[in-house]
Amino acid sequence: MRKEQKWKLNEQQAINDELKAKEDRQQDQRGDVERLRERQTWQARVAALPFPQYQLPKKVFKEAKDEHKKAEKDFARLQRQTEPNLLAEREKDAYLKRNEQVVPKCANMAEKSENQASNIKTAIEAKKQQIKELDGETAAAKKLSDKAKQDMPGLQRNKTALERAIEDRPADIDFPAYNERLREVTRQIRDIDPRREEIRLEIGSLSQHIKQRAAIIEQAEAEKASLNTQAGQQAKKLKRASPEAHRAWEWIQKHPERFQGEIYGPPIVSCSARDPRFARQVESALGQGKMIAFTATSRDDYRELGKVVHDELRLDRINIRQSGTPLANFRAPCTDEQLRSYGLKGWILDLIEGPEACWLCCAITAEFTLRDI
């Protein structure tokens, strides 16, 4: 009886759970039913409208839809047409951003290189001083070693004589004197052995000092050679030719942000002769003034550089040029074949290597032009 009652209770509970689930599902579907009824109501209202009144908005909607599709097609076509221009503009912006990042880095690298060169120069001077000190120590140690070597044969003879005297027994022995002499000889022998070890240690120390000095000399020579670069030689040459131009060039390299475009240094540092055999002829043709002249690529940079050089740095003997015309705008008066027929090998501008704006400006402002050779 109890078992049947329990079974009935479980059955009733299952029925209640099923009923509860159906009620929940009905509640969940109530929103869908209400929307369906609302849709049916609107469909009935639309069906009750006059037919022409319904067709007019429908036509307007269709025309608007067609216009929208046409506008989308026109927009896509305009995008395809303007894509190259937009791409070029984006590449230009990216290039400008890269330049903005590179310019400070170049300035920092130049400053670091200058500091490194100064540190290397100081280190070389310190190494030279160390070499002098080591040379003095080596000379003193060598003298000490030479003296020890000179004393060694005498000490060895004394030792041999004493050992021989000990071995040769005299006829009459004075035992107290003999014992005293024996103790003296023993002390001398004991003194010789430490001295020999001391000399050996001194020789080893001298060898170590010599090796250290050779390593220091080799390192100093390597550091000195690193300073003998082409850029360093050109800067040194500019400083000899014009200390004021050298000072202005150092300032320009440290402050590139003051200018809109590129400022080219004097041809003595920015240009070089393609053939070293004609270097003097090229320098003679340009002249000393043109070899130390600066070149600006715009009118604004020309004015800014003149203001910096004369007002801020207080430099007087500085030549500034402006280059705005490319080489392609100039025409040679004759062909290369005609030039060779005159017994000449080439044009003088073919012997110069460097930025076109720099050497072209110097060539145009000098006493000769593209017609000269």
C-alpha positions, 0 to 999 in steps of 0.5 A: 500500500505504501509502495503504491502510494509512493508511486502515485506521488511520483506520477503526480509530481511528473505530471506537475513538472510536465504541466509546469514546463508547458506553462513556461513554454506557453509564456515564452511563446506568448510574445510570438503570438502577440506579434503574430496577431499584431502582424495579422491586424496590420495586414488586415488594415493594409488590405482595407486601404484603397489600392492606388493609395498603397501603390503610390508609396510602394512606387516611391519606395522602389525608386528610392531603393533603385537610387540607393543601389545606383549611389552605391555603384557610383561610390564604389566606382569613385573609390576605385578611381581615387584609390591610387591617389589615396594610396600615394597620399598614405605612402607620403604620410608614412614617408614623412613619419619615417623621416620624423623618426629618422632625423632625431636618431641621426642627430643622436647618432652624430652626437654619440659619435662625437662623444665616442671620438672624444672618449677614444682620444682621451683613452689614447692619451691615457694609454700613452701615459701608461705606456710611458710608465710601463717603459720606465718600469721595464727599464728599471726591471731590466737593469735589476735583472742585468745586475742579478745576472752579472752577480750570478757568476760571482756567487756561483764561483764563491759557492763552488770555492766554498764547496771545494774548500769543504771537500778538501780536508786540511792537514791541521784543522782549526775546528772552531774556525772551521765551524764558524767558516762552515756556518758562514758558508751555509748562510751564504748558500741559503742567501743564494737560493732565495736570491735565485728564486727572486730573480726568477720571479722578477724575470717572470714579472718583466715578461708579463709587463712586456706582454701587457705593454704590447697589448696596450700598444696594439689596442691604442694603435687600433683605436687610433686607426678607427679615427682615421676614417674618410669622414674624419679626414674630410672634416680635418681638411675642412678645418684646415681650409676654414675653421669658421666653415668647420664650426658652421658645419658642426652646428648644422649637423647638430641642428637639422630641425632648423631647416625645411630641406637638406643643407649640403656641406661644403664640397670639400666634405660632401663631394670627392673626385671620381679619379684621385689623379684629377683631384687637384685640377677639380679643386683648382677649377672650383676655387677655394671659396667654392670648396668651402661654400654651403648649399641650401635647397630652398629660399627659406633655408637659404635665409635661415642659414644666413641668419644662423651663420651671421647673427647667431654664430657671428661668422663672417667668412661663410659662403652660402649658395642656393640650388633650385635647378636640376641638372636635367634643365641644362644642355651640353653645347656639344655631344661627347663624340664632338668633345673627343674630336677636339682632343678632350676626354670629358666634362669636368662635372663627370669628375665630381662625385657627390650630391647633385645640388651641391656640386652643380650649384658650385659649378654654376656659380663658379667662373665656368659653366656646363660648357667648360671641361 
